[in-house]
Each structure stands twice: as structure tokens, then as C-alpha cells.
Amino acid sequence: MLEAVNLGLKLPKAEYKPRVRALQQHLHELQRACREAQVGTLVVFEGWDTAGKGSSIRKLTERLEPRAFRLHATRGPRTHELHMPWMWRFWVHLPSWGKIGIFDRSWYGRVLVERVEGITTPEQCERAYATIRGFERMLADDRFEIVKLFLHISKEEQRQRLEQTEADPLTAWMVEKEDWEHHEQYDDYRTAIELTLERTETEWAPWTVVEATDRHWSRVKVLSTIARQMEEGLRRRGVEPPAAPKPKKKGKK
């Protein structure tokens, strides 16, 4: 599945900047329209380490109204969360209707990192797939649009990015031992990822694989995918979305 993704796609810098500005403006307008229509949006970012999830989230949120979105960076469960149903810690971070919830990694850790690291068994993962599908279906039936993004890069690209980040004294702290361990497990993670994409691809919560080798291409695809699904969410509820502005080159009005 992932082997068929064209990771060579690129976007020229001259085209990138006006498109990003136009998309950011449109997302701001869509955010306001969704708030008025009480349509919630969940944006789930999954992907390889160093694939650009953080920079994509920064581009997404630069022009959004801060009071109308909520960002949650998912980490391993804390001690008190281990005594709760495993989905509980995501429930409590869901946004209210009309707002945007952004998850930097998510409930998919149950069937990705926990599977590869042996924390969950294949049988537990199968049950988790069903739980996830039901969870997302319930939200989709209750005023939420669900945007699921997987940022994909090759093993070689990941290695180069880890080395570059580690070589810079100002960013070396960002690379930890487990990042290299995960890199060595690339093939195991790819198997888990492909199973997850297959088991949790649904009409109400589809996956979008983002070719993330070229950061310009990746960010534009991320923003345009989110905008398109927000537009569809408004239309499904009888609301015509605001028209998307045309990209303008610098210096032109």
C-alpha cells in the first residue's frame, strides 16, 4: 500500500507561498462558518517521526482563531489514566460543537506504537480497530467532521532528517534514543500502519496519505484536505461554505 505512494511529488516555492496564504485565509473563514453552524472538526495527525507533523500543525493554526481550536499532543498514558478505559483520555480532549480539535498523534497509538512495541497483542488490536471505528462513527453522526492524515516518508529520508537534526547543536536535543530505535523498526511500523489504514478506512472517517518528502507539497496537501472536508461537512448539514480565495502572488492585489 505505502510502497505505491509517489514520494517524489514537489511544489515550487513560488507557487507554495501564495497557495498557503490563500488556504490559511479560507480555513479561517471555514472555522467561523463551522462555529456558526455548530459543526465540529477533528483533525488527526499521524505519521513517521520527522515527517513534518509539527510544522504542518503550525501552518494550520497560524491564522485560526485561537479561542475556537484546541491542540492536544498525545503522549503515553499517565499513571492515573492506566486505570481508565483506554479511550477515556481522548474523550476528555474532544472539542465542543463548532470548534476544531487537533490531535498530534492520537488514539491510533494503540494499534501502531503499542502494537510494534508489544504492549498490545494482535487480538487486542483487532478489538481496538472496532472500538476506533465505532468511536469515529458516533462522532461523525453527532456534528463532527473527522480528518485523518498520515504523513509518509521513506526510511532513507527519515534517516537523513534524523542525522541533519542531530548534527545541529540547536536541534540535537530533539533526537532521542527511541527515535533511532523506531527508525530501525521501520519495516515493522510500516506493516502496522498499513493494517491500521486498511482496518480503519471508513466512509465517515477516511484516511489521506500525505506525500511528505517535499515540505511545500506536504503542507499544501494537509491544508487543502482539511479545507475540503470542512466544506463537505457544512454542505452535508445544509450550509453553503464560503468561497475559497484565489492564490495571489506577492505584490499583486
Beta strands, then each sheet from edge to edge (+ up, - down):
strand 1: 40-47
strand 2: 69-73
strand 3: 100-104
strand 4: 144-152
strand 5: 207-211
sheet 1: 2+ 3+ 1+ 4+ 5+
end
